[in-house]
């Protein structure tokens, strides 16, 4: 495989978990709920998926465990941010710290004899995977990888601004009080959006643990959840630009492995930092101004009615 092919292959594979997590987070932020806890949801999903697969010997059981774990973290986030109206940034950071500590401790208890687990192997689509450069990257994914790409596409269409559901979600994220007066169930829509983010983040974690590495290691996500949140911001809260941002971050991560093949010899620490430096530029406004949903992070309090 050529150097370009290796870069594209690695970039797409690294972008798939980001795309999964950011697709749900995009819906959540459009509804006015910021989930910095995406990192914790991904990490919890990866750990639960690895434990489930390890104990049962089945990757499907592991996937189910990952989904349940991710939804539980999302439910906690929803209760805190929607029902109790706690600060969404503080609760997100706290959830991430809790997930990191709990999964690190849990891994030491469960994976005493090794951390390799059953997973989903790549499935090559005949003829398509032979396409130069992009064939291997797009058409030699695991079943979970194909499902991730399909789900992200469905969410992009379903929650587009032109659909009724997309308009309802956007209305809640722009002015929750006005949406409530028009009869929209603000709390239910935000709960649903946060739970959707939990589902997609858990699938992203399962993709990492069960399809990419077939194992669980401490801090497996390594900031991927934060990159997913940044991708939504860099994509200006729109589906297709967010997809491009995920691919860009995936390529930046893959470059640290493919750089020698291009004759690029830079300190490894700089290459490892590069995705996060690019993420910093993306949210700094240097690549173009953007406007977030007006009610993002703003708790909803129903107005008194005469």
LINQUIPE-V83604 format. One line per field, one symbol per residue. ss: DSSP state (H for helix, E for strand, L for the rest). burial: b if it has 9 or more other ideal C-beta (glycine too) atoms within 8 Angstrom, else e. Layout:
BEGIN
ss=???
burial=???
END
This chain:
BEGIN
ss=LLHHHHHHHHHHHHHHHHHHHHHHHHHHHHLLLLLLLHHHHHHHHHHHHHHHHHHHLLHHHHHHHHHHHHHHHHHHHHHHHHHLLLLHHHHHHHHHHHHHHHHHHHHHHHLLLLLELLLLLEEELLLHHHLLLHHHHHHEEEHHHHHHHHHHHHHHHHLLLLLHHHHHHHHHHHLHHHHHHLLLLHHHHHHHHHHHHHHHHHHHHHHHHHHHLLELLLLLLLLHHHHHHHHHHHLLLLHHHHHHHHHHHHHHHHHHHHHHHHLLLLLHHHHHHHHHHHHHHHHHLLLLLLLLLLLLLLLLLLLLLL
burial=eeeebbbbbbbbbbbbbbbbbbbbbbbbbbbbbbbbbbbbbbbbbbbbbbbbbbeeebbebbbbbbbbbbbbbbbbbbbbbbeeeeebbebbbebbbbbbebbbebbeebbeeebebbbbeebeeeebbebebebbbbbbbbebbbbbbebbeebbebbbeebeebbbbbbbbbebbbbbeeebebbebbbebbbbbbbbbbbbbbbbbbbbebbbeeebbeebbbbbbbbbbbbbbebebbbbbbbbbbbbbbbbebbeeeeeeeeeeebeebbbebbebbbeeeeeeeeebebbeeebeeeeee
END
